[in-house]
């Protein structure tokens, strides 16, 4: 499942998985989805974004 991939990536980056967003073809990836369900092919790219937490500075 993609949940394992997401957790592994977060651990390698030293951040919590909840702070990251994983997107494929512009849609958020759910933990229980599989590459087959997402119709992924070799060399497809998953986009990863770190959530921006609050903050306003003047």
N, CA, C, O and CB atoms as a CASP TS submission, in Angstrom:
PFRMAT TS
TARGET T0000
AUTHOR 0000-0000-0000
METHOD Language model
MODEL 1
PARENT N/A
ATOM      1  N   UNK     1       0.840  -1.197   0.000  1.00  0.00           N
ATOM      2  CA  UNK     1       0.000   0.000   0.000  1.00  0.00           C
ATOM      3  C   UNK     1       0.877   1.250   0.000  1.00  0.00           C
ATOM      4  O   UNK     1       2.062   1.201   0.331  1.00  0.00           O
ATOM      5  CB  UNK     1      -0.952   0.004   1.224  1.00  0.00           C
ATOM      6  N   UNK     2       0.277   2.345  -0.372  1.00  0.00           N
ATOM      7  CA  UNK     2       1.026   3.600  -0.428  1.00  0.00           C
ATOM      8  C   UNK     2       1.345   4.115   0.971  1.00  0.00           C
ATOM      9  O   UNK     2       2.263   4.919   1.136  1.00  0.00           O
ATOM     10  CB  UNK     2       0.238   4.656  -1.209  1.00  0.00           C
ATOM     11  N   UNK     3       0.608   3.668   1.973  1.00  0.00           N
ATOM     12  CA  UNK     3       0.875   4.084   3.347  1.00  0.00           C
ATOM     13  C   UNK     3       2.285   3.728   3.781  1.00  0.00           C
ATOM     14  O   UNK     3       2.951   4.519   4.449  1.00  0.00           O
ATOM     15  CB  UNK     3      -0.126   3.451   4.290  1.00  0.00           C
ATOM     16  N   UNK     4       2.748   2.534   3.403  1.00  0.00           N
ATOM     17  CA  UNK     4       4.114   2.105   3.753  1.00  0.00           C
ATOM     18  C   UNK     4       5.141   3.009   3.087  1.00  0.00           C
ATOM     19  O   UNK     4       6.117   3.421   3.714  1.00  0.00           O
ATOM     20  CB  UNK     4       4.353   0.632   3.335  1.00  0.00           C
ATOM     21  N   UNK     5       4.918   3.313   1.827  1.00  0.00           N
ATOM     22  CA  UNK     5       5.828   4.177   1.081  1.00  0.00           C
ATOM     23  C   UNK     5       5.891   5.564   1.723  1.00  0.00           C
ATOM     24  O   UNK     5       6.972   6.127   1.892  1.00  0.00           O
ATOM     25  CB  UNK     5       5.385   4.286  -0.393  1.00  0.00           C
ATOM     26  N   UNK     6       4.732   6.104   2.076  1.00  0.00           N
ATOM     27  CA  UNK     6       4.670   7.429   2.684  1.00  0.00           C
ATOM     28  C   UNK     6       5.408   7.454   4.019  1.00  0.00           C
ATOM     29  O   UNK     6       6.162   8.386   4.300  1.00  0.00           O
ATOM     30  CB  UNK     6       3.215   7.858   2.879  1.00  0.00           C
ATOM     31  N   UNK     7       5.190   6.437   4.833  1.00  0.00           N
ATOM     32  CA  UNK     7       5.850   6.365   6.139  1.00  0.00           C
ATOM     33  C   UNK     7       7.366   6.259   5.976  1.00  0.00           C
ATOM     34  O   UNK     7       8.121   6.931   6.678  1.00  0.00           O
ATOM     35  CB  UNK     7       5.316   5.165   6.948  1.00  0.00           C
ATOM     36  N   UNK     8       7.802   5.415   5.051  1.00  0.00           N
ATOM     37  CA  UNK     8       9.230   5.228   4.808  1.00  0.00           C
ATOM     38  C   UNK     8       9.881   6.534   4.341  1.00  0.00           C
ATOM     39  O   UNK     8      10.962   6.896   4.806  1.00  0.00           O
ATOM     40  CB  UNK     8       9.454   4.120   3.766  1.00  0.00           C
ATOM     41  N   UNK     9       9.225   7.225   3.435  1.00  0.00           N
ATOM     42  CA  UNK     9       9.760   8.489   2.935  1.00  0.00           C
ATOM     43  C   UNK     9       9.880   9.510   4.068  1.00  0.00           C
ATOM     44  O   UNK     9      10.900  10.187   4.198  1.00  0.00           O
ATOM     45  CB  UNK     9       8.867   9.043   1.808  1.00  0.00           C
ATOM     46  N   UNK    10       8.833   9.613   4.882  1.00  0.00           N
ATOM     47  CA  UNK    10       8.844  10.573   5.989  1.00  0.00           C
ATOM     48  C   UNK    10       9.977  10.270   6.961  1.00  0.00           C
ATOM     49  O   UNK    10      10.657  11.182   7.431  1.00  0.00           O
ATOM     50  CB  UNK    10       7.498  10.557   6.728  1.00  0.00           C
ATOM     51  N   UNK    11      10.182   8.989   7.262  1.00  0.00           N
ATOM     52  CA  UNK    11      11.265   8.605   8.176  1.00  0.00           C
ATOM     53  C   UNK    11      12.620   8.991   7.606  1.00  0.00           C
ATOM     54  O   UNK    11      13.479   9.481   8.339  1.00  0.00           O
ATOM     55  CB  UNK    11      11.226   7.097   8.455  1.00  0.00           C
ATOM     56  N   UNK    12      12.826   8.778   6.306  1.00  0.00           N
ATOM     57  CA  UNK    12      14.103   9.138   5.676  1.00  0.00           C
ATOM     58  C   UNK    12      14.325  10.649   5.694  1.00  0.00           C
ATOM     59  O   UNK    12      15.460  11.119   5.764  1.00  0.00           O
ATOM     60  CB  UNK    12      14.151   8.620   4.231  1.00  0.00           C
ATOM     61  N   UNK    13      13.226  11.404   5.629  1.00  0.00           N
ATOM     62  CA  UNK    13      13.335  12.867   5.640  1.00  0.00           C
ATOM     63  C   UNK    13      13.412  13.427   7.056  1.00  0.00           C
ATOM     64  O   UNK    13      13.715  14.604   7.248  1.00  0.00           O
ATOM     65  CB  UNK    13      12.150  13.486   4.911  1.00  0.00           C
ATOM     66  N   UNK    14      13.136  12.578   8.050  1.00  0.00           N
ATOM     67  CA  UNK    14      13.189  13.022   9.438  1.00  0.00           C
ATOM     68  C   UNK    14      12.012  13.893   9.842  1.00  0.00           C
ATOM     69  O   UNK    14      12.136  14.752  10.715  1.00  0.00           O
ATOM     70  CB  UNK    14      14.456  13.766   9.678  1.00  0.00           C
ATOM     71  N   UNK    15      10.868  13.669   9.203  1.00  0.00           N
ATOM     72  CA  UNK    15       9.661  14.438   9.529  1.00  0.00           C
ATOM     73  C   UNK    15       8.499  13.485   9.763  1.00  0.00           C
ATOM     74  O   UNK    15       8.559  12.315   9.383  1.00  0.00           O
ATOM     75  CB  UNK    15       9.318  15.446   8.397  1.00  0.00           C
ATOM     76  N   UNK    16       7.454  13.984  10.382  1.00  0.00           N
ATOM     77  CA  UNK    16       6.267  13.175  10.596  1.00  0.00           C
ATOM     78  C   UNK    16       5.476  13.038   9.305  1.00  0.00           C
ATOM     79  O   UNK    16       5.351  13.993   8.539  1.00  0.00           O
ATOM     80  CB  UNK    16       5.395  13.782  11.694  1.00  0.00           C
ATOM     81  N   UNK    17       4.947  11.855   9.069  1.00  0.00           N
ATOM     82  CA  UNK    17       4.190  11.619   7.835  1.00  0.00           C
ATOM     83  C   UNK    17       2.982  12.547   7.738  1.00  0.00           C
ATOM     84  O   UNK    17       2.550  12.889   6.637  1.00  0.00           O
ATOM     85  CB  UNK    17       3.731  10.157   7.762  1.00  0.00           C
ATOM     86  N   UNK    18       2.439  12.954   8.876  1.00  0.00           N
ATOM     87  CA  UNK    18       1.269  13.838   8.874  1.00  0.00           C
ATOM     88  C   UNK    18       1.601  15.242   8.371  1.00  0.00           C
ATOM     89  O   UNK    18       0.701  16.008   8.028  1.00  0.00           O
ATOM     90  CB  UNK    18       0.681  13.924  10.273  1.00  0.00           C
ATOM     91  N   UNK    19       2.899  15.582   8.325  1.00  0.00           N
ATOM     92  CA  UNK    19       3.289  16.913   7.858  1.00  0.00           C
ATOM     93  C   UNK    19       3.486  16.953   6.344  1.00  0.00           C
ATOM     94  O   UNK    19       3.773  18.010   5.782  1.00  0.00           O
ATOM     95  CB  UNK    19       4.568  17.357   8.554  1.00  0.00           C
ATOM     96  N   UNK    20       3.333  15.807   5.685  1.00  0.00           N
ATOM     97  CA  UNK    20       3.565  15.726   4.247  1.00  0.00           C
ATOM     98  C   UNK    20       2.280  15.440   3.488  1.00  0.00           C
ATOM     99  O   UNK    20       1.380  14.770   3.993  1.00  0.00           O
ATOM    100  CB  UNK    20       4.596  14.654   3.940  1.00  0.00           C
ATOM    101  N   UNK    21       2.209  15.961   2.263  1.00  0.00           N
ATOM    102  CA  UNK    21       1.113  15.641   1.349  1.00  0.00           C
ATOM    103  C   UNK    21       1.724  14.958   0.137  1.00  0.00           C
ATOM    104  O   UNK    21       2.704  15.440  -0.430  1.00  0.00           O
ATOM    105  CB  UNK    21       0.298  16.928   0.935  1.00  0.00           C
ATOM    106  N   UNK    22       1.146  13.844  -0.253  1.00  0.00           N
ATOM    107  CA  UNK    22       1.620  13.080  -1.397  1.00  0.00           C
ATOM    108  C   UNK    22       0.552  13.146  -2.482  1.00  0.00           C
ATOM    109  O   UNK    22      -0.605  12.801  -2.245  1.00  0.00           O
ATOM    110  CB  UNK    22       1.941  11.599  -1.003  1.00  0.00           C
ATOM    111  N   UNK    23       0.948  13.592  -3.676  1.00  0.00           N
ATOM    112  CA  UNK    23      -0.009  13.719  -4.767  1.00  0.00           C
ATOM    113  C   UNK    23       0.469  12.969  -5.999  1.00  0.00           C
ATOM    114  O   UNK    23       1.662  12.919  -6.301  1.00  0.00           O
ATOM    115  CB  UNK    23      -0.243  15.188  -5.102  1.00  0.00           C
ATOM    116  N   UNK    24      -0.486  12.393  -6.697  1.00  0.00           N
ATOM    117  CA  UNK    24      -0.215  11.749  -7.980  1.00  0.00           C
ATOM    118  C   UNK    24      -1.287  12.226  -8.948  1.00  0.00           C
ATOM    119  O   UNK    24      -2.480  12.114  -8.668  1.00  0.00           O
ATOM    120  CB  UNK    24      -0.202  10.170  -7.859  1.00  0.00           C
ATOM    121  N   UNK    25      -0.863  12.752 -10.074  1.00  0.00           N
ATOM    122  CA  UNK    25      -1.785  13.340 -11.059  1.00  0.00           C
ATOM    123  C   UNK    25      -2.685  14.389 -10.418  1.00  0.00           C
ATOM    124  O   UNK    25      -3.857  14.513 -10.775  1.00  0.00           O
ATOM    125  CB  UNK    25      -2.644  12.245 -11.708  1.00  0.00           C
ATOM    126  N   UNK    26      -2.130  15.149  -9.464  1.00  0.00           N
ATOM    127  CA  UNK    26      -2.864  16.232  -8.837  1.00  0.00           C
ATOM    128  C   UNK    26      -3.849  15.823  -7.757  1.00  0.00           C
ATOM    129  O   UNK    26      -4.546  16.672  -7.200  1.00  0.00           O
ATOM    130  CB  UNK    26      -3.578  16.967  -9.862  1.00  0.00           C
ATOM    131  N   UNK    27      -3.917  14.533  -7.455  1.00  0.00           N
ATOM    132  CA  UNK    27      -4.850  14.049  -6.435  1.00  0.00           C
ATOM    133  C   UNK    27      -4.085  13.497  -5.249  1.00  0.00           C
ATOM    134  O   UNK    27      -3.058  12.837  -5.409  1.00  0.00           O
ATOM    135  CB  UNK    27      -5.788  12.972  -7.013  1.00  0.00           C
ATOM    136  N   UNK    28      -4.595  13.776  -4.054  1.00  0.00           N
ATOM    137  CA  UNK    28      -3.959  13.289  -2.832  1.00  0.00           C
ATOM    138  C   UNK    28      -4.014  11.767  -2.788  1.00  0.00           C
ATOM    139  O   UNK    28      -5.035  11.166  -3.123  1.00  0.00           O
ATOM    140  CB  UNK    28      -4.639  13.892  -1.581  1.00  0.00           C
ATOM    141  N   UNK    29      -2.911  11.145  -2.373  1.00  0.00           N
ATOM    142  CA  UNK    29      -2.819   9.686  -2.291  1.00  0.00           C
ATOM    143  C   UNK    29      -3.261   9.232  -0.908  1.00  0.00           C
ATOM    144  O   UNK    29      -2.764   9.728   0.103  1.00  0.00           O
ATOM    145  CB  UNK    29      -1.373   9.198  -2.592  1.00  0.00           C
ATOM    146  N   UNK    30      -4.191   8.291  -0.865  1.00  0.00           N
ATOM    147  CA  UNK    30      -4.652   7.710   0.395  1.00  0.00           C
ATOM    148  C   UNK    30      -3.765   6.533   0.782  1.00  0.00           C
ATOM    149  O   UNK    30      -3.224   5.845  -0.084  1.00  0.00           O
ATOM    150  CB  UNK    30      -6.127   7.261   0.285  1.00  0.00           C
ATOM    151  N   UNK    31      -3.619   6.304   2.092  1.00  0.00           N
ATOM    152  CA  UNK    31      -2.746   5.241   2.586  1.00  0.00           C
ATOM    153  C   UNK    31      -3.119   3.865   2.054  1.00  0.00           C
ATOM    154  O   UNK    31      -2.240   3.035   1.820  1.00  0.00           O
ATOM    155  CB  UNK    31      -2.775   5.217   4.085  1.00  0.00           C
ATOM    156  N   UNK    32      -4.411   3.610   1.859  1.00  0.00           N
ATOM    157  CA  UNK    32      -4.845   2.267   1.473  1.00  0.00           C
ATOM    158  C   UNK    32      -4.831   2.026  -0.035  1.00  0.00           C
ATOM    159  O   UNK    32      -5.155   0.927  -0.484  1.00  0.00           O
ATOM    160  CB  UNK    32      -6.225   2.018   1.997  1.00  0.00           C
ATOM    161  N   UNK    33      -4.464   3.027  -0.815  1.00  0.00           N
ATOM    162  CA  UNK    33      -4.418   2.857  -2.266  1.00  0.00           C
ATOM    163  C   UNK    33      -3.148   2.123  -2.682  1.00  0.00           C
ATOM    164  O   UNK    33      -2.135   2.155  -1.983  1.00  0.00           O
ATOM    165  CB  UNK    33      -4.499   4.219  -2.973  1.00  0.00           C
ATOM    166  N   UNK    34      -3.224   1.467  -3.825  1.00  0.00           N
ATOM    167  CA  UNK    34      -2.073   0.757  -4.379  1.00  0.00           C
ATOM    168  C   UNK    34      -1.675   1.430  -5.693  1.00  0.00           C
ATOM    169  O   UNK    34      -2.478   2.137  -6.301  1.00  0.00           O
ATOM    170  CB  UNK    34      -2.395  -0.762  -4.599  1.00  0.00           C
ATOM    171  N   UNK    35      -0.431   1.206  -6.128  1.00  0.00           N
ATOM    172  CA  UNK    35      -0.027   1.757  -7.426  1.00  0.00           C
ATOM    173  C   UNK    35      -0.963   1.309  -8.557  1.00  0.00           C
ATOM    174  O   UNK    35      -1.238   2.074  -9.480  1.00  0.00           O
ATOM    175  CB  UNK    35       1.411   1.339  -7.748  1.00  0.00           C
ATOM    176  N   UNK    36      -1.443   0.079  -8.478  1.00  0.00           N
ATOM    177  CA  UNK    36      -2.350  -0.417  -9.520  1.00  0.00           C
ATOM    178  C   UNK    36      -3.655   0.375  -9.527  1.00  0.00           C
ATOM    179  O   UNK    36      -4.157   0.743 -10.589  1.00  0.00           O
ATOM    180  CB  UNK    36      -2.643  -1.916  -9.312  1.00  0.00           C
ATOM    181  N   UNK    37      -4.206   0.636  -8.333  1.00  0.00           N
ATOM    182  CA  UNK    37      -5.445   1.411  -8.250  1.00  0.00           C
ATOM    183  C   UNK    37      -5.255   2.820  -8.804  1.00  0.00           C
ATOM    184  O   UNK    37      -6.163   3.394  -9.404  1.00  0.00           O
ATOM    185  CB  UNK    37      -5.934   1.480  -6.799  1.00  0.00           C
ATOM    186  N   UNK    38      -4.066   3.360  -8.593  1.00  0.00           N
ATOM    187  CA  UNK    38      -3.763   4.711  -9.074  1.00  0.00           C
ATOM    188  C   UNK    38      -3.375   4.723 -10.551  1.00  0.00           C
ATOM    189  O   UNK    38      -3.155   5.781 -11.141  1.00  0.00           O
ATOM    190  CB  UNK    38      -2.640   5.320  -8.246  1.00  0.00           C
ATOM    191  N   UNK    39      -3.294   3.520 -11.141  1.00  0.00           N
ATOM    192  CA  UNK    39      -2.887   3.355 -12.541  1.00  0.00           C
ATOM    193  C   UNK    39      -1.506   3.952 -12.789  1.00  0.00           C
ATOM    194  O   UNK    39      -1.266   4.612 -13.800  1.00  0.00           O
ATOM    195  CB  UNK    39      -3.914   4.006 -13.476  1.00  0.00           C
ATOM    196  N   UNK    40      -0.598   3.702 -11.833  1.00  0.00           N
ATOM    197  CA  UNK    40       0.773   4.185 -11.968  1.00  0.00           C
ATOM    198  C   UNK    40       1.557   3.274 -12.899  1.00  0.00           C
ATOM    199  O   UNK    40       1.303   2.073 -12.989  1.00  0.00           O
ATOM    200  CB  UNK    40       1.461   4.270 -10.595  1.00  0.00           C
ATOM    201  N   UNK    41       2.514   3.877 -13.586  1.00  0.00           N
ATOM    202  CA  UNK    41       3.409   3.136 -14.466  1.00  0.00           C
ATOM    203  C   UNK    41       4.847   3.469 -14.083  1.00  0.00           C
ATOM    204  O   UNK    41       5.100   4.426 -13.352  1.00  0.00           O
ATOM    205  CB  UNK    41       3.133   3.473 -15.968  1.00  0.00           C
ATOM    206  N   UNK    42       5.784   2.672 -14.583  1.00  0.00           N
ATOM    207  CA  UNK    42       7.194   2.937 -14.318  1.00  0.00           C
ATOM    208  C   UNK    42       7.531   4.378 -14.698  1.00  0.00           C
ATOM    209  O   UNK    42       7.044   4.906 -15.697  1.00  0.00           O
ATOM    210  CB  UNK    42       8.093   1.945 -15.095  1.00  0.00           C
ATOM    211  N   UNK    43       8.357   4.984 -13.892  1.00  0.00           N
ATOM    212  CA  UNK    43       8.844   6.351 -14.096  1.00  0.00           C
ATOM    213  C   UNK    43       7.798   7.431 -13.842  1.00  0.00           C
ATOM    214  O   UNK    43       8.061   8.603 -14.113  1.00  0.00           O
ATOM    215  CB  UNK    43       9.357   6.491 -15.488  1.00  0.00           C
ATOM    216  N   UNK    44       6.610   7.071 -13.328  1.00  0.00           N
ATOM    217  CA  UNK    44       5.651   8.089 -12.906  1.00  0.00           C
ATOM    218  C   UNK    44       6.210   8.790 -11.670  1.00  0.00           C
ATOM    219  O   UNK    44       7.037   8.227 -10.953  1.00  0.00           O
ATOM    220  CB  UNK    44       4.242   7.460 -12.612  1.00  0.00           C
ATOM    221  N   UNK    45       5.766   9.993 -11.429  1.00  0.00           N
ATOM    222  CA  UNK    45       6.285  10.798 -10.327  1.00  0.00           C
ATOM    223  C   UNK    45       5.205  11.079  -9.293  1.00  0.00           C
ATOM    224  O   UNK    45       4.071  11.418  -9.630  1.00  0.00           O
ATOM    225  CB  UNK    45       6.859  12.111 -10.853  1.00  0.00           C
ATOM    226  N   UNK    46       5.581  10.929  -8.027  1.00  0.00           N
ATOM    227  CA  UNK    46       4.720  11.320  -6.918  1.00  0.00           C
ATOM    228  C   UNK    46       5.257  12.650  -6.408  1.00  0.00           C
ATOM    229  O   UNK    46       6.450  12.785  -6.136  1.00  0.00           O
ATOM    230  CB  UNK    46       4.684  10.221  -5.773  1.00  0.00           C
ATOM    231  N   UNK    47       4.376  13.622  -6.282  1.00  0.00           N
ATOM    232  CA  UNK    47       4.779  14.920  -5.752  1.00  0.00           C
ATOM    233  C   UNK    47       4.592  14.909  -4.241  1.00  0.00           C
ATOM    234  O   UNK    47       3.583  14.418  -3.736  1.00  0.00           O
ATOM    235  CB  UNK    47       3.963  16.076  -6.406  1.00  0.00           C
ATOM    236  N   UNK    48       5.575  15.456  -3.522  1.00  0.00           N
ATOM    237  CA  UNK    48       5.510  15.507  -2.063  1.00  0.00           C
ATOM    238  C   UNK    48       5.667  16.958  -1.629  1.00  0.00           C
ATOM    239  O   UNK    48       6.603  17.653  -2.026  1.00  0.00           O
ATOM    240  CB  UNK    48       6.609  14.601  -1.409  1.00  0.00           C
ATOM    241  N   UNK    49       4.724  17.391  -0.805  1.00  0.00           N
ATOM    242  CA  UNK    49       4.752  18.758  -0.286  1.00  0.00           C
ATOM    243  C   UNK    49       4.712  18.714   1.225  1.00  0.00           C
ATOM    244  O   UNK    49       4.010  17.892   1.814  1.00  0.00           O
ATOM    245  CB  UNK    49       3.571  19.596  -0.838  1.00  0.00           C
ATOM    246  N   UNK    50       5.467  19.600   1.851  1.00  0.00           N
ATOM    247  CA  UNK    50       5.405  19.702   3.306  1.00  0.00           C
ATOM    248  C   UNK    50       4.335  20.727   3.649  1.00  0.00           C
ATOM    249  O   UNK    50       4.310  21.830   3.104  1.00  0.00           O
ATOM    250  CB  UNK    50       6.796  20.100   3.920  1.00  0.00           C
ATOM    251  N   UNK    51       3.447  20.339   4.570  1.00  0.00           N
ATOM    252  CA  UNK    51       2.373  21.234   4.996  1.00  0.00           C
ATOM    253  C   UNK    51       2.977  22.476   5.631  1.00  0.00           C
ATOM    254  O   UNK    51       3.917  22.385   6.421  1.00  0.00           O
ATOM    255  CB  UNK    51       1.413  20.523   5.987  1.00  0.00           C
ATOM    256  N   UNK    52       2.446  23.613   5.290  1.00  0.00           N
ATOM    257  CA  UNK    52       2.870  24.864   5.913  1.00  0.00           C
ATOM    258  C   UNK    52       2.005  25.077   7.146  1.00  0.00           C
ATOM    259  O   UNK    52       0.777  25.078   7.058  1.00  0.00           O
ATOM    260  CB  UNK    52       2.757  26.079   4.916  1.00  0.00           C
ATOM    261  N   UNK    53       2.635  25.252   8.273  1.00  0.00           N
ATOM    262  CA  UNK    53       1.889  25.397   9.520  1.00  0.00           C
ATOM    263  C   UNK    53       1.770  26.864   9.890  1.00  0.00           C
ATOM    264  O   UNK    53       2.764  27.535  10.168  1.00  0.00           O
ATOM    265  CB  UNK    53       2.563  24.612  10.656  1.00  0.00           C
ATOM    266  N   UNK    54       0.533  27.349   9.889  1.00  0.00           N
ATOM    267  CA  UNK    54       0.229  28.701  10.348  1.00  0.00           C
ATOM    268  C   UNK    54       1.297  29.722  10.058  1.00  0.00           C
ATOM    269  O   UNK    54       2.164  29.516   9.208  1.00  0.00           O
ATOM    270  CB  UNK    54      -0.020  28.683  11.787  1.00  0.00           C
ATOM    271  N   UNK    55       1.229  30.787  10.746  1.00  0.00           N
ATOM    272  CA  UNK    55       2.301  31.753  10.662  1.00  0.00           C
ATOM    273  C   UNK    55       2.006  32.932   9.762  1.00  0.00           C
ATOM    274  O   UNK    55       1.672  32.782   8.587  1.00  0.00           O
ATOM    275  CB  UNK    55       3.518  31.088  10.197  1.00  0.00           C
ATOM    276  N   UNK    56       2.133  34.065  10.325  1.00  0.00           N
ATOM    277  CA  UNK    56       2.029  35.314   9.590  1.00  0.00           C
ATOM    278  C   UNK    56       3.030  36.248  10.235  1.00  0.00           C
ATOM    279  O   UNK    56       3.013  36.452  11.448  1.00  0.00           O
ATOM    280  CB  UNK    56       0.560  35.908   9.609  1.00  0.00           C
ATOM    281  N   UNK    57       3.882  36.800   9.434  1.00  0.00           N
ATOM    282  CA  UNK    57       4.827  37.748  10.025  1.00  0.00           C
ATOM    283  C   UNK    57       4.664  39.083   9.329  1.00  0.00           C
ATOM    284  O   UNK    57       4.422  39.152   8.124  1.00  0.00           O
ATOM    285  CB  UNK    57       6.296  37.238   9.911  1.00  0.00           C
ATOM    286  N   UNK    58       4.797  40.121  10.095  1.00  0.00           N
ATOM    287  CA  UNK    58       4.620  41.460   9.518  1.00  0.00           C
ATOM    288  C   UNK    58       5.938  42.182   9.449  1.00  0.00           C
ATOM    289  O   UNK    58       5.993  43.324   8.992  1.00  0.00           O
ATOM    290  CB  UNK    58       3.618  42.279  10.331  1.00  0.00           C
TER
END
